[in-house]
Amino acid sequence: MIIITTRSYPPEIGGMQSLIGGLAIHLNNLHPIKVLANSFAGDEEYDKKNNFETNRMGGLKILKKYRKFNLLKEIIKNNPIKAIIADHWKSIELITENISDKISILCLIHGKEINHPLGSFVNKRSISSLTKAKYIIANSEFTKKLATEKGCKNSSIHVINPGINEPQTIGSESDQRAKDIFGNTDVKIITVSRFDKRKGIDFSLFKI
């Protein structure tokens, strides 16, 4: 069994939520999984669509973290666990050495959550947590470089660019609407994200 422990998971909307949700669905086709996630409005209906077990944590934010870790320990005690996959260094912060020494831990990093001043309290917390991961999965070479600069062990970092779902067939109505909006313009850019300085969206637009 593979355990996915995450703070970001559908039906909550967001980039990491989509990534972890897709990872769970496709990984389950290859290996039995169990998901430990935070509760969110509409989660019961979403979880019914999947053929794997999802355990939801409600209540105060700090309590979710400890409830999730206690459940993780219980699952490990009663099941053979091949690996633990985490969406964030905070998702593995409570994991102890006796767990990380026996089970391979993979932790995703994507930039913002590790971008803290070197030597700061949060920086030390994040680096200490990430040392428990056998594999640190960066979403880009830029993030890998940033993580190395912030104190992560370079040899533990592997770059896997985020994937996408298979392209869907576009209906004639949607196709015509796109033509009405874009016409014959040479450059077409669509981005769905926060207007965050580190993403460089403004820089991309000004360069066009």
N, C-alpha and C positions, 0 to 999 in steps of 0.2 A: 504493500500500500504506500501511496505517496500522499502526504498531507500538504495542503496549501493553506497557509495562515496569512490572512490579509485584512487590512484596514479599509481597502478600497475594492468594492465588488458590486456588480449589478444587483438590483435595478437602479442603484445610484448612477448618475450619469457623469462620465469623465473619461479621460484618456487611459489612466491606469485601471479604472473600473472595467473598461472594455477589454484591455489587454489581459487582465487576470481572468475575467469571465470567459474570454475566448480560449485562454490557455487551459482552464479547467475542463471545458467541453471537449477540446481536441485531445488533451492528455488522457482523458478518461477512455478514449477509444483505444489507447495503447496499454493502459495500466490502471488498476483500481485506484481511485482517489477519494479523499475526504476533504471537504472545505470547512475552515473555521473563519467566519466572517462576522462583521458587525451587522446589527439589525438595521433595516431601512424600510420605509413605507412601501408596501407592495411586494416585500421579499417572499412571502409565502407563495404567492401566485407564480413568481419567477422560479422559485426553487422546485415547484411541482413539474416544471417543464424538463428538468434535468434528471438523468437516471443515475445520479450519485448523491451521496448524503451531504447536506450542507447544515452545519451547526451555526446558529445565529446568536450573537451576544448583544443583549440590550443593557439599559441602565447608564450610569455615569461613565464618562470616557475612561477614567482611570480604572474603574471596576471591570470594564470590558477587557482591558489588557490582562488583568490577573485571572479573570474567569477563563479567558481563552488559553492562557498558559496552563492552568490547572487541568482543563479538559485535554490539552495536548499531552500532558504527562500521563493522564489516565488512558488515552488512546495508545500511547507508546508502550505502556505497561501491559496492555492486553492484545496487542497486534504486532506482527513483524512489519516494521517501517523501513522502506528503502531510502526515502529522502524526504526532506522538508523544504518546501518552496515558500519564500516570503516576499511580499511586495515592498517592504520597507525595513530599514534597520530597527525601527521600534517594534516591529512584529517578532523579532528574535532577541530582543534585549534581555528578556527574563530567562532565556534558555541557558541552562547550566552546562558546565564542561562535561559532566558525565553523559549528557545527551549529545552534545556536539562532537564528542570523541567517538561515538558509536554510529551516529547517523549523519549522512552527508546533508549539509545545509546549503541551499542556493538562495541568494538574496539579490533582488533586483535593485538597481540604483538608476536614477534618471536625472539627477542634477541639483534641483532646488534643495532637496532634503539633506544633501551633504555639503552644500555650499555655505559653510560657516567659517568665520575667521580661525585660522590655525592656532591651536592652543586654547580656544574658548571652551566653555563648559560643554556646549552642545557638540562641538567638534570632537572632544574627547569621548563623549558618550557614543557618538555615531561610529567612531573608529573602533572603540572597544567592542561594540556590538557586532560590527562587521568582521572582526577577527574570528568570530564563531562560524562564519560561512566558509565552506570549502571552496565554493565558487561564487564570486561576485559578478553579476551579470549587468554590464553597462549597456545603455541603449545607443551609445555612439562612441566614437573615438574621442570626441570632445569630453564626454562625461568620464571616460576612462582616465584621460589626462588630468581632469579636475580632481577626481578621486585620489589619484596618485599624489598630486600636490597637497591634498588635504590629509595625507598620512595613510591611505590604504595600501596594502601590500600589492604591488604591481602584478606579480606573478599569479595572484588569485583572481585578477579581473579579466573577464572575457567579454568581448563585444558581440551582442546579438541585436541587430536592428529590429525595431517593432514590426510585426507583420500586419497584414490586413486580411479581411475576409475575401473570399473569391468574388470577383466582379458579378454584379447582378444585371440581368437583362433590363434595359431601359425601355419603358413603354413609349408609344408614339406621342402621347400627351406630354410626358415629361421631356421628351426629346424636342418637341416643338417649343415648349416653354423655355428651355435652355437656349434655343436659337433666337427666341424673341428677346432674351436678356442680353446675350453676348453678341448676336449678329455675326459679323465677319471679323471681329477683333483678332489681332495676331497673338496677344498674350492673354491667357485665362488663368487666374490664380484663385483657388478656393482654399481657405484655411478655417478650421474650426478649433479654436483654442482661446485661452485667456490672452488679453493684450498685455503680455508680460515683457518687460524690457529684455530679460535674458533670452527670450525666444527670437529676438531680432526681426520681428515681423515688420516693424516700421522701416528698418534698414533695407529689407527686401523690396518693400514698396517704393522707397525713394530711389532705388537702383534701377527700377524698370523705366 
